[in-house]
Each structure stands twice: as structure tokens, then as C-alpha cells.
Amino acid sequence: MERTPYKKIDFDHGHCLEIFDDSRKIGADAWVVRMTATMKIPVETSLFASEPLSDTDFHDILDTLGSPVEYRYRLERNMIMDHEKDAVLENLVKTFLENTGRYVANPKFPEKLALKAYRDRVEKRKKK
């Protein structure tokens, strides 16, 4: 599927949020309107500024997660008519940014995302 870039936002924490229009036509004049937001966060020692890690801990995180860690959020609406598609997409992006924009812009977001992904992966391994 070819992705249509919609918007890029560079944050003070050094990472970029990319928003895509991943909508697809489902009928002669109907769409599934889908907005996907992604942020790729390289796993580097500088990422863990508020909780410095030992080399062993850092390498365990890197080996477990790989790099980069990706944040992904998707909103969609179904059965949208052709003439409404652009306005609906714009509204989905606006809603996402109003509700989640401050969260992903927070300077600690990249570090917290990586640590949560690591904890989740370790917990999943323990359950197997």
C-alpha cells in the first residue's frame, strides 16, 4: 500500500511525528478514512537521560527491542462519501493532535515509550 504523507511535526525532544493518510476506497464513492501517526525512536544511550542505564542494561534493551522503536497510532472512520473524505481526515488529525499531541511532544515521551516497550516484551517472554 502506498502511503500518502499528510503532515510532519518536529518536536523539541529531537524526534519527528509523521502523519499519513492511509485511506482507501471501498466503493464507487465511499472510503475508509484512516489517519496513521508514527514516530521512530532510535534506541541510543542518550535516550535514557532521566534514568541512566548501565552498559549491560542498555545492551539488553537494545537486543530486546532492536532499533528504532516505533510509536504508532491509528484513527479511522468507515463509509465516508467522496465529498467528505478530506474534511473527515482533517478532523481525525485535529482530534489526534488535540488529544495526544502534548503527550507525544513531552520531552520524556521517547524514553518512556522505549522503557515500556522493553518491560512489555520482557513480561511477554516470562509468560511463555
C-alpha positions, 0 to 999 in steps of 0.5 A: 500500500502506498502511503500518502504523507499528510503532515510532519511535526518536529518536536523539541525532544529531537524526534519527528511525528509523521502523519499519513493518510492511509485511506482507501476506497471501498466503493464507487464513492465511499472510503475508509478514512484512516489517519496513521501517526508514527514516530521512530525512536532510535534506541541510543544511550542518550535516550535514557537521560532521566534514568541512566542505564548501565552498559549491560542494561542498555545492551539488553534493551537494545537486543530486546527491542532492536532499533528504532522503536516505533510509536504508532497510532491509528484513527479511522472512520468507515463509509465516508462519501467522496465529498467528505473524505478530506474534511473527515481526515482533517478532523481525525488529525485535529482530534489526534493532535488535540488529544495526544499531541502534548503527550507525544511532544513531552520531552520524556515521551521517547524514553518512556515509550522505549522503557515500556516497550522493553518491560512489555516484551520482557513480561511477554517472554516470562509468560511463555 
